[in-house]
Amino acid sequence: MNKTGFLYDERYKLHETGHFHPEVPDRLPSVYNGIKKAGLLSKLVQIKACMPEMKWIETVHDKNYIQRFEAACSSGKTIFDSPDNQMCSVTYDTALLAVGGILAAVRQVMDGELNNAFCAVRPPGHHAEINRAMGFCYFNNIAIAARYIQKQWGIERVGIVDFDVHHGNGTQHIFEDDPTVFYYSIHQHPSFAYPGTGREFEYGKNLGYGYTKNSPVLPGQGDTEYKRLMQRDLFPAFAEFKPEVILVSAGFDAHVDDDMSDIKLSTEGFSWIVQKIVEMANTCAHGRLISVLEGGYSLRRLPELARNHVEILLNG
Amino acid sequence: MFVSRSMTRKVITVDQEAYIFEAQELMTRKNIRHLPVVDKANRLIGIVTDRDIRSALPYRFFKESFSETKKEKLSNLSVKDIMSKNPISISPTYTIQDALLVIQDSRVGALPVVDDDGKLTGIISVRDLLRAFTNVLGIGEPGTLLCILVEEKVGQLKKIVDAITKENISFGSVLVARYWDENKRAVFPYLLTQNVAHVKKKLEKLGFTLLDPMQWYLDQLPKHEVTAETPK
């Protein structure tokens, strides 16, 4: 059995998003309780939130953006950059705690104390651009983790797998010029879903050309299509790229019961995806894998999806 | 909305006395497919396309069997020998819609833009029009497209817009397209948000049908055109 870290902290619930917003604090207790009720907590190494060093956030975001975010939050604004990004007075601090907790999990995996980890954080991160908050995201958690790994441990190749039902525009743009970070995303086709990027012909830019890969999925599709596309697009690409660490943007909103998309993945379909990613990490990355929560809004389905997710990480 | 705002102003032109190989080389180098031909006073007298040139050069030209004299004769062809004289042109005060309809009717790939004195002031290509319509669709900004089926009667769009506005959601664009049923329209609001689940439920409560994304279409049924052109 693997040593698997589990990042969870009650403070992640403090970021409030207002009425009729799907990215609600209750998502986290759903995740936590699913894992707890399955009796998995005692098998996991629990990690708590902490404040990160700002220099790591600055490896991805402009200083000016970070200041703008802090100022907007402390001045009592309830919206930052786009109406989707509703916030409260502690949103900035919560976003920092999310990054800090993830970096703590990364450190333990990289130092060999853990094999892998699942980080149940809010707010999510993959839509956040260098200079702009978008789609419920403020700091690009996964991108900051990738840069931290590269700079602190001298790792050359980081692979990111993003199976949130929305394309991670922020992550793609941050690394589109960078041949050392391979970004793979599978998501609902951008003509039918937010944010409208992640088309099949986006391959990265300049030196990074060929190190971005997108698998858009048409509405109504589910397990079979995900398996076909990941076998076609992801597995050969990572077999060639040989990432030394794998980061996962784990969004659970492609589930058939999640009303944020028209994709119909089953609970078993998610398990298949995660199992395959874990196998890739075992093959090329010494099992090193850090998974970070992105979307996933079905409070009914999150418990089982989170439980299966960590169970697969534990069993390797 | 005017052609003058969307056209290319720095037009690459060619002299009618230029050899066709020079014209061909120029188009390849500049990555264009249309060369307006102008006189000394910059008045439009013709247009030459990469297709005109390819049609003028027989395939055999590139084979050795082709006689040297014939090769030389073709090499001496100049633009004036193959250009379309008096090409279709439009005025800079034409609208984008005008240009679209002219291009669709005339089946050309680009239209020279000529002022009242007959002088060339620009060129507008299919590519320029596509750029304009990409902009109209609003797809450069992050957002979510919905498709709502409505009865064809006054006031439907207002209900939709009001419902969405109440949710504090901004519009990237709204398209209205024909639908299979004659008395129905498909409305496509492009919403600048990720958060559409609630507004979708609200629209359904108001009695609107949200169309399955796999059933969306923006165009008249392709079947229509095929049957029109099939010889009987």
Contacts between the chains, C-beta under 8 A, distances in Angstrom:
chain1	res1	chain2	res2	distance
A	20	B	167	7.3
A	20	B	195	7.7
A	20	B	198	4.4
A	21	B	195	6.4
A	22	B	195	6.3
A	22	B	197	5.9
A	22	B	198	7.8
A	82	B	142	7.9
A	82	B	192	7.3
A	82	B	193	7.6
A	83	B	168	5.8
A	83	B	169	6.9
A	83	B	170	6.9
A	83	B	192	7.8
A	83	B	193	6.3
A	84	B	193	5.2
A	84	B	194	5.2
A	84	B	195	5.6
A	127	B	142	7.7
A	127	B	194	7.5
A	134	B	142	6.0
A	135	B	142	6.8
A	135	B	194	4.4
A	136	B	194	6.6
A	136	B	195	7.9
A	166	B	194	6.7
A	169	B	142	6.8
A	191	B	145	6.8
A	192	B	145	6.6
A	192	B	213	4.5
A	192	B	216	8.0
A	193	B	144	6.3
A	194	B	142	6.2
A	194	B	143	6.5
A	194	B	144	4.6
A	194	B	193	7.4
A	194	B	194	4.1
A	194	B	196	7.7
A	195	B	142	3.4
A	195	B	143	7.1
A	195	B	194	6.9
A	196	B	139	5.5
A	196	B	141	7.4
A	196	B	142	5.5
A	196	B	143	6.0
A	197	B	142	7.4
A	218	B	213	7.9
A	218	B	214	6.7
A	219	B	212	7.2
A	219	B	213	3.8
A	219	B	214	5.5
A	220	B	212	7.2
A	220	B	213	7.4
A	220	B	214	5.5
A	259	B	197	4.6
A	259	B	200	7.7
A	260	B	194	7.9
A	260	B	197	5.7
A	262	B	212	7.8
A	262	B	213	5.5
A	297	B	197	7.6
